[in-house]
Amino acid sequence: MTASTLKEAETGIKTSEKNELVQKLVAAYCERQAIVNQIKAAQWNNQGARAAEFTQLLAAVAPEAARQSAQYQARQNQTVQPFPPSYQIAERISLFGRRVPSEYNEMFEYSRIDDPQTQETYQNAEAIAKACETFAQTARHTIKLAHQADDPVTAQIMAAQLQTAEQLATQLRRFE
């Protein structure tokens, strides 16, 4: 058996389907990381009306980016659930034999998310909502590919990520 055949047997996914799926997983991982980076920056670069409310919402959805304890955040904002950990996507990428991107340049190459470069609360909310919508498109495509490849684990992981991204985008649109 060749290495390719062994990997195919291990995952149960044909090589051609796996390559397209892992490419979308890499894009999803990079976009997810870009959203967390935007959230981190927005929490520090946040001025204007409703800044405190905006910061609490962001802290609830991305606890790893928070400046407050997780218990405090959970009590303060129960309208949005936190993103599932990004390592779940990274594990799928690794399982399919691909290296998980780690450098900013490499992540930027795969991500379609732009940095808003603003300190205004409403502009940050708009930018992060747009980033969530971009990620949601990638997640939906990844889920479709996972179903085609008969990979329910990847579909489930991405569905959880999609739900949080859509929920956050909806909450952020309310800041407009």
N, C-alpha and C positions, 0 to 999 in steps of 0.2 A: 504494500500500500504506500502511496505517495503521501507526503505531508499534507497536500491539499485534500486528498481523499480522507485522511484521518480527521482533519478539521471538519470536513463536511459530515462525517459520521458522528463526530463529537457534538455538533450543534444540530444536526438533522436538517440543515439548510444547504441547498445547492450553492455552489461557489458564485455563480452569476447573480443570484438573488442576494446572497450575503454581501457581495461587494457594494451593490447599490444601497442596501440597508445600512451597512456600516458607514458609508459616506454621509448619509442623512443623520445617523447617530452622532457623528463627529460634528456636523453642522449644529445639531440640537445642543450638544454639550457646550460648544463654543458660544452659542447664543445665550444659553442659560447662564454661563459664567459672565457674559457681558451684561446681562440684566442685574446680576448680583453686584457687579462692579459699579453699575449706574446707581443702584440703590445705596451702596456704601458712599459714593461721592455725593449723592443727593442729600443724604442725611447730614453731611458736613457743609455742603454748598446750598443751603436752603434758607431763604429769607423771604419775608413777605407775609401776606395774609394766610392764615391757616397752616403756618409752618409746623407748629407743634402737632397738629392732627395728622398732617402729611407724614411726619417723622414716625409717629406711632404706627400708622398703617404700614409703612415700609419695614419697620422693625418686626411687626407681626408676621409678615410674609417671608422675610429673609433673616431669621434669627442669627445666622452666622455673621451678618453685617451690622447687628444691633450694637448700640451704645448702652443699652439697659439690660437688666437681667431678663431671662426668658419668662420667668414667673410673672413679672410685672407686665410684660408685653401681652401675655395671654389674657390677663385680667382686663387690660385696657382696650383691646381690639379683638372682638370675637366675630367680626364680619368677614374675615378672610383667613384661610388656612395657610400655614407655611408651605413653601415649596418642598417637595420631597428631596432628599439629598441628591446632589449631582453625581455622587459616586455610583449610584445605580446605573446611570447612563454610561459612566466610565467603565464599569464592570462589563457591560454588554460589548462595548468597543473592544476591550481587551480580550474578551472571550472569542470574538470574531477574528482575532489575530492582528489587530491594528493597534498602533501606539496611540495613547491618549495625548492630545496636544497639551503642552504645558507653558509654552512661551507666548507672550502677548502678541508678537508678530504672527505666529502661527495661528493663534485663535482669531485674530483679526482677519486673516485670510479666509476663514470658513464662515465667519459671522457676517450677517447683513445688518447689524445694529450699529447705529451711529451714536457718538457721544454728543449730548446736547450742549455742553459747555455753557451752562447758565447757573445762576444762583436764585432765580425766581421760582417760587414754589409751583405756580401754574405751568410754567414751561417745563420744569422737571417732571411734573405729573404727566403732561402730554407726551414727553419723550419716553418715559418709562412705559406708559400705556401703549405707545406705538411699538416699542421694543417687545412688549408682551404679545402684541398682535402678530408681529413678525415671527416670534418664537412659536406661537400657536399654529401658524401656517406650516412651519417646518415640522412641528410635532404631529399635525394631522397627516402630512405626507409620510412621515416615518411610521405612523400607525398603519396607514394603508399598505406600505411596503411590508411591514411586519405580518399583517394578515395574509398578504399574498405569499409570503415565505413560510406561512404556518408557524409563526413564532409568537405565541401568546404572551410570553414573558416580556418581550420587548414592547408589545402592544400595551400591556398593562402598565408598565413603567412609564411609558410616554403618555398614556391616558391620564395618569395621576399628575404628571407635570403640566399637561394641557389644561386640566381643570383649574389648577392654581393660577396659571398664566391668564386664562380667560376671566377668572374671578378678580384678579388684581387689576386687569385692564378696565373692567367694569367699575370697580371702586375708584380708580384714578380718573376715569372720565367724569365722575361726579364732582371733581375739583374744578372743572371748567366753568 
